[in-house]
Amino acid sequence: MAIKLNQVKDIGNHPALAMPLNAYARRRYRTPFFIFRETLSAFQLHNGFSISASLSFYAMFALIPMALLIFFMLSHLVVSSNYAIVKLAILTSNLVPKFSHRIMIEVYNVSKHQAVWGAFGMFALFWIVTPLAGALRSAFHTIAAMVEEPSFIKRKIKDVIGVLGILLLFFIFTLMGLGLEKVIDFFNPSATHTKLIDNVSSIVICTVLIAIFYRIFFPARISLKNILIGSAITGIMWIAMRPAFGLFLSLNQSYDTVFGGMKNMFISIGWLYYTFAVFLLGTELISTLHKKDVLLLRGLFGELPKDKEHYLQELMNRYGKIYQRDEYVFRQGEHGLDLYYIVMGKVQLIFPGGTIREIGPGDYFGEMALLTDSPRVADAKVITDHADVVIISADNIETLLMGEPKVAMRFLKHMARRLQHSNHTL
Ligand SMILES: Nc1ncnc2c1ncn2[C@@H]1O[C@@H]2COP(=O)(O)O[C@H]2[C@H]1O
């Protein structure tokens, strides 16, 4: 609907107009906005869609062996094989909506062969699923900006454990579903309530399972709170994707004629592709939540953002300290692992031989003790009326240097320049 501006009489009284412009600018650095932007740009940076494409390719190969393994676990450990087939059909229809009946026929036929259930058969099933686990592992490492171990054997062992983990999660998923069915049967709620319970429980079960998955397989140690937030949002996105995907298909009826006999394959790969995209977006969100402080500090060691006053103000609010004239930030010989970034004012570094250096806004100090784990090599004294300083913890600097090669490079250049300068003045 078009807005008729000439009919809007009270535009001058709108509360938004009363808000100073810098309040909007400051919002850029408020946590939810900042995290949203950073998550999307990390997804783009890591080529999220192309990782989803390769994951959906591996998943297509892994589907039938995985379905067979889950069928094996269910029919041997929990329920009769007929019931296991029903449960599996529901599970596969969640994973690949239009292709599930084909998979179920294959699973049913293959499961009739005794050889599949022998030791060699089981090993073969596991082996075929490992590339999917491997691709997931490498995606996680890319997102966490961590280098993988080079050993092929160790990686393969991890992949096998990964497959076991994935199977276990599907197994728990089915068990939880079974438990829920029993509870619903017992209370016998109305149809609308059953639907509501179904939806809420789907989100809760998805959140719990995704959270367990991240907790075990994400290479960095992430707090439970961040994992739960990321998992809940991933679960909600995934559940919302079902109607969105249905709409997409109903608007594109022509895929039927374009893909002919391959149409179910097209839909399944498409569905897997978007499932992985949502999953990777959730992973980026968790990683961003984990690094949010570090990401905010990144601007200090590169080019300051355009709205640098608001940016520095936000950093001062969170990590800042104001020192008064003649106050010491630290003394030579003290132990400490923080790094100090000067926003305003001047600091004098006084070395034991009497050499003095002055540093001011935009400069930082204290990195030597942090990097070498040794005492401070100089006194740091404020020589202006006051000095506004952002204090950065060793943990944050370490994560920043490990995850951002550009920042690490600038850090090195800064140190080399200091050394050059010291050599000149010797
Ligand atoms: N030659 C130098 N020029 C400028 N700053 C220096 C020099 N040598 C040391 N510093 C800084 O002075 C700080 C004193 O505390 P740290 O040893 O933690 O880290 C040191 C560096 O950040």
The ligand as a Gaussian input file, in Angstrom:
#p B3LYP/6-31G(d) Opt

LIG

0 1
 N       60.481000       0.788000      21.937000
 C       59.205000       0.931000      22.258000
 N       58.456000       1.898000      21.693000
 C       57.172000       2.069000      22.021000
 N       56.548000       1.292000      22.931000
 C       57.232000       0.320000      23.510000
 C       58.590000       0.085000      23.215000
 N       59.010000      -0.951000      23.946000
 C       57.948000      -1.347000      24.692000
 N       56.881000      -0.590000      24.428000
 C       55.527000      -0.704000      25.005000
 O       55.613000      -0.461000      26.402000
 C       54.863000      -1.462000      27.046000
 C       55.219000      -1.759000      28.466000
 O       54.447000      -2.861000      28.876000
 P       54.606000      -4.212000      28.086000
 O       55.952000      -4.751000      28.306000
 O       53.437000      -5.074000      28.361000
 O       54.449000      -3.748000      26.548000
 C       55.223000      -2.669000      26.196000
 C       55.009000      -2.107000      24.833000
 O       53.649000      -2.014000      24.523000

